[in-house]
C-alpha cells in the first residue's frame, strides 16, 4: 500500500523553552493549510497520530505543549495566552504562513486565543470537546486532580484507569493505541507514567481556578473571526449541552457543530470515523 505521508520530529526554541513537535507531511504535498493540533491537559502531542495518518492529505504539526511530553517546563506561564504565544511562535519558526488551529479540552481556549492573536494567518479553528467551566467549576477540578494517579505499575493498570475514569464508549484497540501513544512507558510489562509531572498539572489547575484564570472560551470567542468547527462528545462531562450553548452564543457567526453520540471527552479516539470524516470535510473547505 502506498504511504500517505511520513512523520518528522524535532525541537524549536519558542518563548525561551525547547518545544518538541511531530510533523506529518502528506505524500502528495500541501494543498490545504496545515493544522497546528494542540493536545489537552491529560495527554501530549502524540494523541493526534492516528488522526493525522487517517486524514492523510493535510499536514499536521503536533507539539508537546509547555511542560508536557518532551517539551521543557518553564515553571510559570500557565495562562491560555502563554500557551497561545508558544503555538504562534512555533508557526513562525516553521515558516507557516496560514494554518488551522485545533485544540482539545483546555486547549480549546488556547486555540481561540491563537485565532484572536494571529487573525491574519489563522484560516479556521477546530474545538474538540472544549472545556467550558466557571471559576467555581475550575476549583472543583483542582480538587479532583490532586487525587488523580500519576504512575501505574503496568500498561494494563493504566488501560483500566482510563476506561473506568473517562466517560463514553472506548473501542479496545483504539484505547490501547491511545494510551501507548501518550503515556511514558519504561518497557514491556514495566511501569508507566502520565506525560507530565503531577506538579505541572496542579499548577495549571491552580491558575485556572484563580482570579487571573483566562480559560473562558465563550468570552474569547467574541474576538474570533475565522470559521469554527466544534466537536462535542455526546456523553461528555466537560462540555454539557448548556455549556455548548453558552459557547456558541459567544461567536459573532454561529459555528458548525458535530456531536459524536457515543463519545465522552475524546471523540478522535472514541469515534474516529465520525470525527475524521467531519474534520476532513471541514478542512477541505478552508483556504
HELIX and SHEET records of a PDB file:
HELIX    1   1 UNK A   45  UNK A   48  5                                   4    
HELIX    2   2 UNK A   49  UNK A   55  1                                   7    
HELIX    3   3 UNK A   80  UNK A   93  1                                  14    
HELIX    4   4 UNK A  107  UNK A  117  1                                  11    
HELIX    5   5 UNK A  135  UNK A  145  1                                  11    
HELIX    6   6 UNK A  155  UNK A  165  1                                  11    
HELIX    7   7 UNK A  172  UNK A  182  1                                  11    
HELIX    8   8 UNK A  198  UNK A  208  1                                  11    
HELIX    9   9 UNK A  217  UNK A  220  1                                   4    
HELIX   10  10 UNK A  221  UNK A  223  5                                   3    
HELIX   11  11 UNK A  241  UNK A  249  1                                   9    
HELIX   12  12 UNK A  267  UNK A  270  1                                   4    
HELIX   13  13 UNK A  272  UNK A  284  1                                  13    
SHEET    1   A 8 UNK A   5  UNK A  14  0                                        
SHEET    2   A 8 UNK A  17  UNK A  26 -1                                        
SHEET    3   A 8 UNK A  60  UNK A  63 -1                                        
SHEET    4   A 8 UNK A  34  UNK A  38  1                                        
SHEET    5   A 8 UNK A  99  UNK A 104  1                                        
SHEET    6   A 8 UNK A 122  UNK A 128  1                                        
SHEET    7   A 8 UNK A 227  UNK A 233  1                                        
SHEET    8   A 8 UNK A 256  UNK A 260  1                                        
SHEET    1   B 3 UNK A 151  UNK A 152  0                                        
SHEET    2   B 3 UNK A 192  UNK A 193 -1                                        
SHEET    3   B 3 UNK A 184  UNK A 185 -1                                        
END                                                                             
